[in-house]
Every structure is written in structure tokens, then in C-alpha cells.
């Protein structure tokens, strides 16, 4: 019973969300755009977190307050875009429960994208899996671009729902996502100091992992392990690394594994199986296959090259 009480409510339809937040009925059953600047729009926000069965894209201008996303709170002292995929925990934590948290909030039911290429493509945008503290921060010029797209969607929903509306709105959503993708790449560049610090910390984390022989008990380090140690999401970690080095997090782990393997093969008399075991591999064949794919040599061939 206690577990059920702590389970956040899940909203499966836009109508349910609008009722829960004290909003008028949505203009479309599968897509809704809330404009926080609308003086007639009064949002009554239920306490606690909740789960949505659809995509959520929110733009929040500079203000105070925090939003719950997963297990973390995102500080909205800076303006930005926040993305959430279906079935993620989101929710508010505000002193004033009636204050709208965003200037624009776009809710998209997956069925709205049905039979459109975007239905598959939207799953490829990594930022829907970013944590809230990895939200997209926008320059003034970028804000203007994003707000213009929201206004285009709003106008389409409010004035002319017809046979072409879905095509037009989906093209605007895709444009919004493509701009977000571009702006995130810019964010990795403009925040390179932060990114390089994370890269250094990741290298230290991997070195510590192998030097403490944690791999003997826990196996090969995972992307999830690294991201947890760095307090960022796996998707953000991989995208950040790709922007800096051209390699994702998994490739960085493999690179470190090969470095450690070369060190052990060239400086110890451990067998290939023993090296594989110390690095966290369950099967030496898997280690040998990875080593050869990265070096074009088998572990034994590499060792012999030193003799």
C-alpha cells in the first residue's frame, strides 16, 4: 500500500493532463501547446511528480524555482529548453503551486507522429534522454528562433485544423528538434571548459577503476557507471565526448581497456586469459576479439612484438 501511495500519477492522454492542471480541453486530442504568457491561462499544478505518456518540450525564461526530473531538480535561474520522453518522471516543486512553470510547453502524443518518418527519428535525438541539469541554454538569438517555431505551432492549432495541419505541425516540430540539435552542439563548444573537466574526471575515474582492480569484482566498466560517477546522463556523456573527441563513451571505455591490456601484456608474464580476467572480461575470447579489432593484432602477436 505504501509503495502505491508513493507512485507518481501517470497521465495517458492530453485530456487527463489538462483536467489535472485545471486547463480547458485541448484543441487537438494528440498535441497541445500551452502558452504561459496567456493571461487567461491559469495552471493549477498538482503537488508532487507525475509521469506523462507523451513527449514534452518546455521553454522556460530566466526565473527562479526548480523542476523535478527523475531523481534530480533542475535550477531554472537560467533560461532554457527541457526535453522529456514518454514515461519519464517529471513534476514541479514551487512555492506557488498555481504559477505556470514555462513560457511554452509542447506535449506530443506518440500517436500524433504515426506514419511519419519523425516517429522513428525522434527517438534518435539524444537530448530526450538528458537529465534536467543538462537542459539546453539559449542565447538571445536562439531564443528568438525557438519562440518563433512555438508561435507557428500555436497559430496552426488555434486557427486552422484541417487536412494539412498535421503535416505543417510535424514539419515545425522537426524544425524545432533540428535547431535544438544544432544548439546543443554549440553548447558543448561554448562550455568546453566544463566539458574538458568532465573528460579529465572520466579518465581519472577509469584509471581508478582499473588500478583498484574493481574490474575483478564488477566486470568491465559501463557507460551507466561512468555517467553516474560524473552525475550526468549516459546520452549527454556520449554526445559531449563525441563533440570533443569524435568518440562516444563506449569507445572511450574500449580505448582505456586496450591501453591497460597493452600495459599488462608488455610488462607482465600474465597469460592472455589472466589479462582478460583482470580487465573484467568473463571470456578471454571476447577480450581477444576486441583487442584484435582495435589493434589488428591478437594479444599474443602484440606480446611477441616486444620480444
Secondary structure, DSSP 8 states (H G I E B T S, - for coil): -HHHHHS-EEE-SHHHHHHHTT----SSSSEEEEETT-TT------SSEEEESEEEEEEE-S---EEEETTEEEETTS-EEEEE-TT-EEEEE-SSTTS-S-SEEEEEEGGGGTTSTHHHHGGG-GGGGS-GGG-B---HHHHHHHHHHHHHHHHHHHH--STTHHHHHHHHHHHHHHHHHHHHHHHHHHTHHHHHHHHHHHHHHHHHHHHTTHHHHH-S--HHHHHHHHTS-HHHHHHHHHHHHS--HHHHHHHHHHHHHHHHHHH----HHHHHHHTT-S-HHHHHHHHHHHHSS-HHHHHHTT-
